[in-house]
């Protein structure tokens, strides 16, 4: 497993890029934020906060299993957000 620092960076970069994709979609299609896109951005931020809180936990029994689960959850969430962006039209 890569370092925790790299996992945190990856979560930050990928979810940040997904937020940027939503903003680009807003400006290129309707020219302003929509209720659906705002809801999606809020959901992305909530997921980011949740993942970072879990990544910063110090009192875990098995660190390897803990971080593997965080990575699985993060990848699933990122794929889910991309699917939701594709459905925004």
MODELLER restraints for C-alpha pairs under 7 A, 6 or more apart:
rsr = mdl.restraints
at = mdl.atoms
rsr.add(forms.Gaussian(group=physical.xy_distance, feature=features.Distance(at['CA:8:A'], at['CA:52:A']), mean=6.89, stdev=0.5))
rsr.add(forms.Gaussian(group=physical.xy_distance, feature=features.Distance(at['CA:15:A'], at['CA:44:A']), mean=6.88, stdev=0.5))
rsr.add(forms.Gaussian(group=physical.xy_distance, feature=features.Distance(at['CA:15:A'], at['CA:78:A']), mean=6.89, stdev=0.5))
rsr.add(forms.Gaussian(group=physical.xy_distance, feature=features.Distance(at['CA:19:A'], at['CA:41:A']), mean=6.09, stdev=0.5))
rsr.add(forms.Gaussian(group=physical.xy_distance, feature=features.Distance(at['CA:22:A'], at['CA:37:A']), mean=6.67, stdev=0.5))
rsr.add(forms.Gaussian(group=physical.xy_distance, feature=features.Distance(at['CA:22:A'], at['CA:85:A']), mean=6.80, stdev=0.5))
rsr.add(forms.Gaussian(group=physical.xy_distance, feature=features.Distance(at['CA:26:A'], at['CA:32:A']), mean=5.69, stdev=0.5))
rsr.add(forms.Gaussian(group=physical.xy_distance, feature=features.Distance(at['CA:26:A'], at['CA:33:A']), mean=5.61, stdev=0.5))
rsr.add(forms.Gaussian(group=physical.xy_distance, feature=features.Distance(at['CA:51:A'], at['CA:70:A']), mean=6.77, stdev=0.5))
